[in-house]
Amino acid sequence: MVDIIKVKANSRTAAVAGAIAGVMREHKHVDVQAIGAGAVNQAVKALVLAKGYLHEDGLEIQCMPEFVDVEIEGKVRTAIKLVVDVKS
């Protein structure tokens, strides 16, 4: 199973960062998904925070952003997916 953290514009940055760090420590991979400018903003800020948390644990991460189509209430929307992995 692929872990997906869904971020909203009103998501707490520190909470999302903690979730990203927790999943990365356990699985070494996480997908972070956001729809809309506010949500993408929160996701990117959380990723920067998580990078700092994980650096303290000796884990360096890398991120590859991509577009994905998701269906919400019968409508297809374009989301940003941040694919986060341990740097090789």
PAGUDO-77654 format. One record per atom (N, C-alpha, C): residue number from 1; atom name; x, y, z. Coordinates in pm, whole numbers. Each point is the difference from the previous one (the first is absolute). Last residue first. Layout:
BEGIN
PT	i	at	x	y	z
PT	NUM	CA	X	Y	Z $
...
This chain:
BEGIN
PT	i	at	x	y	z
PT	88	N	1909	888	-266 $
PT	88	CA	92	-113	-23 $
PT	88	C	138	48	-36 $
PT	87	N	-450	186	302 $
PT	87	CA	99	35	-103 $
PT	87	C	98	-116	-15 $
PT	86	N	-512	-63	155 $
PT	86	CA	132	19	60 $
PT	86	C	98	24	-114 $
PT	85	N	-503	144	-96 $
PT	85	CA	79	-121	23 $
PT	85	C	129	36	73 $
PT	84	N	-519	204	-192 $
PT	84	CA	114	20	89 $
PT	84	C	66	-136	29 $
PT	83	N	-359	283	-345 $
PT	83	CA	50	-135	24 $
PT	83	C	130	14	78 $
PT	82	N	-448	314	-87 $
PT	82	CA	142	8	32 $
PT	82	C	45	-141	39 $
PT	81	N	-428	213	-300 $
PT	81	CA	48	-108	86 $
PT	81	C	151	19	18 $
PT	80	N	-460	305	-155 $
PT	80	CA	146	-9	2 $
PT	80	C	33	-114	96 $
PT	79	N	-469	44	-297 $
PT	79	CA	68	20	128 $
PT	79	C	152	4	-24 $
PT	78	N	-506	52	-280 $
PT	78	CA	144	-19	-9 $
PT	78	C	63	34	135 $
PT	77	N	-513	-199	-118 $
PT	77	CA	79	119	36 $
PT	77	C	147	-35	-15 $
PT	76	N	-530	-196	-140 $
PT	76	CA	145	-21	-4 $
PT	76	C	69	133	26 $
PT	75	N	-502	-183	173 $
PT	75	CA	73	91	-89 $
PT	75	C	148	-28	9 $
PT	74	N	-340	-222	271 $
PT	74	CA	-34	-22	-140 $
PT	74	C	70	91	-99 $
PT	73	N	89	13	477 $
PT	73	CA	-144	20	-20 $
PT	73	C	-38	-5	-147 $
PT	72	N	481	-24	10 $
PT	72	CA	-63	48	123 $
PT	72	C	-146	32	-33 $
PT	71	N	479	-250	-218 $
PT	71	CA	-144	20	-12 $
PT	71	C	-57	36	136 $
PT	70	N	507	79	-245 $
PT	70	CA	-75	-67	105 $
PT	70	C	-148	29	-19 $
PT	69	N	519	28	-268 $
PT	69	CA	-144	26	-5 $
PT	69	C	-67	-81	109 $
PT	68	N	520	211	-25 $
PT	68	CA	-84	-119	-2 $
PT	68	C	-145	43	-9 $
PT	67	N	556	198	-53 $
PT	67	CA	-144	21	-6 $
PT	67	C	-70	-134	2 $
PT	66	N	492	110	236 $
PT	66	CA	-66	-40	-124 $
PT	66	C	-149	34	9 $
PT	65	N	541	52	262 $
PT	65	CA	-141	37	-15 $
PT	65	C	-56	-51	-132 $
PT	64	N	408	-163	341 $
PT	64	CA	-31	17	-142 $
PT	64	C	-148	36	-12 $
PT	63	N	422	-13	403 $
PT	63	CA	-140	13	-39 $
PT	63	C	-12	21	-149 $
PT	62	N	352	-199	435 $
PT	62	CA	-14	71	-127 $
PT	62	C	-146	-4	-41 $
PT	61	N	332	-62	486 $
PT	61	CA	-111	-33	-89 $
PT	61	C	8	80	-129 $
PT	60	N	311	-209	450 $
PT	60	CA	-12	108	-99 $
PT	60	C	-108	-41	-100 $
PT	59	N	142	-142	535 $
PT	59	CA	-67	-35	-126 $
PT	59	C	-7	123	-90 $
PT	58	N	168	-27	467 $
PT	58	CA	95	-53	-97 $
PT	58	C	-64	-45	-131 $
PT	57	N	-204	226	390 $
PT	57	CA	6	-146	14 $
PT	57	C	98	-64	-98 $
PT	56	N	-85	467	-8 $
PT	56	CA	47	-25	138 $
PT	56	C	13	-151	26 $
PT	55	N	-193	141	-402 $
PT	55	CA	144	25	-4 $
PT	55	C	61	-28	137 $
PT	54	N	-468	-9	-48 $
PT	54	CA	64	-123	-46 $
PT	54	C	151	14	-9 $
PT	53	N	-267	378	120 $
PT	53	CA	-18	-106	100 $
PT	53	C	80	-125	-39 $
PT	52	N	-11	351	-314 $
PT	52	CA	82	32	117 $
PT	52	C	-10	-106	108 $
PT	51	N	-277	-41	-374 $
PT	51	CA	139	-20	-42 $
PT	51	C	95	29	115 $
PT	50	N	-456	95	55 $
PT	50	CA	29	-144	12 $
PT	50	C	144	-30	-39 $
PT	49	N	-158	443	-64 $
PT	49	CA	11	-33	142 $
PT	49	C	40	-146	21 $
PT	48	N	-92	132	-438 $
PT	48	CA	124	65	46 $
PT	48	C	23	-28	149 $
PT	47	N	-404	-145	-187 $
PT	47	CA	112	-81	-52 $
PT	47	C	134	58	44 $
PT	46	N	-395	238	96 $
PT	46	CA	11	-119	85 $
PT	46	C	117	-87	-43 $
PT	45	N	-106	373	-265 $
PT	45	CA	55	44	129 $
PT	45	C	18	-119	93 $
PT	44	N	-210	-87	-407 $
PT	44	CA	142	31	-22 $
PT	44	C	64	47	130 $
PT	43	N	-465	-85	4 $
PT	43	CA	75	-124	-24 $
PT	43	C	149	26	-14 $
PT	42	N	-302	367	36 $
PT	42	CA	14	-70	128 $
PT	42	C	84	-126	-16 $
PT	41	N	-100	236	-396 $
PT	41	CA	84	81	87 $
PT	41	C	24	-71	134 $
PT	40	N	-308	-187	-296 $
PT	40	CA	137	-24	-48 $
PT	40	C	99	79	86 $
PT	39	N	-454	72	84 $
PT	39	CA	40	-134	43 $
PT	39	C	142	-32	-43 $
PT	38	N	-192	406	-144 $
PT	38	CA	17	0	145 $
PT	38	C	48	-134	53 $
PT	37	N	-105	44	-468 $
PT	37	CA	120	74	39 $
PT	37	C	24	-3	151 $
PT	36	N	-262	-409	-244 $
PT	36	CA	-18	143	22 $
PT	36	C	125	65	57 $
PT	35	N	-55	-506	80 $
PT	35	CA	-75	62	-108 $
PT	35	C	-22	146	36 $
PT	34	N	353	-445	145 $
PT	34	CA	-67	125	30 $
PT	34	C	-71	53	-124 $
PT	33	N	311	-447	248 $
PT	33	CA	-90	46	-106 $
PT	33	C	-74	125	44 $
PT	32	N	452	-351	93 $
PT	32	CA	-75	110	60 $
PT	32	C	-82	63	-110 $
PT	31	N	273	-494	108 $
PT	31	CA	-55	91	-100 $
PT	31	C	-83	104	75 $
PT	30	N	441	-336	148 $
PT	30	CA	-134	52	25 $
PT	30	C	-40	89	-118 $
PT	29	N	420	-364	220 $
PT	29	CA	-71	57	-115 $
PT	29	C	-135	53	46 $
PT	28	N	305	-243	288 $
PT	28	CA	98	61	-91 $
PT	28	C	-63	54	-128 $
PT	27	N	-197	-212	422 $
PT	27	CA	-10	-61	-133 $
PT	27	C	100	51	-102 $
PT	26	N	-14	139	482 $
PT	26	CA	-47	-138	-4 $
PT	26	C	11	-65	-138 $
PT	25	N	118	460	81 $
PT	25	CA	83	-82	89 $
PT	25	C	-37	-148	-12 $
PT	24	N	-262	315	-235 $
PT	24	CA	133	-17	-60 $
PT	24	C	90	-87	87 $
PT	23	N	-426	122	162 $
PT	23	CA	-13	-99	-108 $
PT	23	C	137	-25	-64 $
PT	22	N	-17	333	333 $
PT	22	CA	-32	-131	56 $
PT	22	C	-9	-109	-106 $
PT	21	N	63	454	-131 $
PT	21	CA	121	-56	65 $
PT	21	C	-27	-140	55 $
PT	20	N	-367	237	-181 $
PT	20	CA	97	-32	-106 $
PT	20	C	122	-68	62 $
PT	19	N	-315	167	300 $
PT	19	CA	-52	-119	-71 $
PT	19	C	96	-44	-109 $
PT	18	N	97	397	230 $
PT	18	CA	18	-116	88 $
PT	18	C	-49	-127	-65 $
PT	17	N	-76	403	-227 $
PT	17	CA	144	-31	2 $
PT	17	C	29	-121	88 $
PT	16	N	-437	170	-5 $
PT	16	CA	30	-67	-128 $
PT	16	C	147	-40	-4 $
PT	15	N	-135	252	368 $
PT	15	CA	-64	-133	6 $
PT	15	C	30	-79	-128 $
PT	14	N	144	450	26 $
PT	14	CA	79	-85	90 $
PT	14	C	-58	-140	7 $
PT	13	N	-238	329	-255 $
PT	13	CA	130	-33	-59 $
PT	13	C	80	-98	87 $
PT	12	N	-540	32	-25 $
PT	12	CA	108	55	83 $
PT	12	C	135	-50	-52 $
PT	11	N	-453	75	-307 $
PT	11	CA	77	-101	74 $
PT	11	C	110	70	81 $
PT	10	N	-332	194	-320 $
PT	10	CA	-3	31	143 $
PT	10	C	71	-106	85 $
PT	9	N	-32	-35	-479 $
PT	9	CA	50	136	22 $
PT	9	C	4	35	149 $
PT	8	N	49	-515	-119 $
PT	8	CA	-98	104	-33 $
PT	8	C	60	137	31 $
PT	7	N	189	-539	-108 $
PT	7	CA	15	128	67 $
PT	7	C	-107	97	-50 $
PT	6	N	130	-563	40 $
PT	6	CA	-78	101	-72 $
PT	6	C	1	129	81 $
PT	5	N	316	-462	-54 $
PT	5	CA	-42	101	95 $
PT	5	C	-70	109	-81 $
PT	4	N	121	-544	-85 $
PT	4	CA	-30	130	-57 $
PT	4	C	-47	92	112 $
PT	3	N	267	-512	-91 $
PT	3	CA	-50	99	95 $
PT	3	C	-20	133	-71 $
PT	2	N	-22	-516	-198 $
PT	2	CA	72	126	-7 $
PT	2	C	-63	97	99 $
PT	1	N	25	-563	-10 $
PT	1	CA	-82	118	0 $
PT	1	C	87	125	0 $
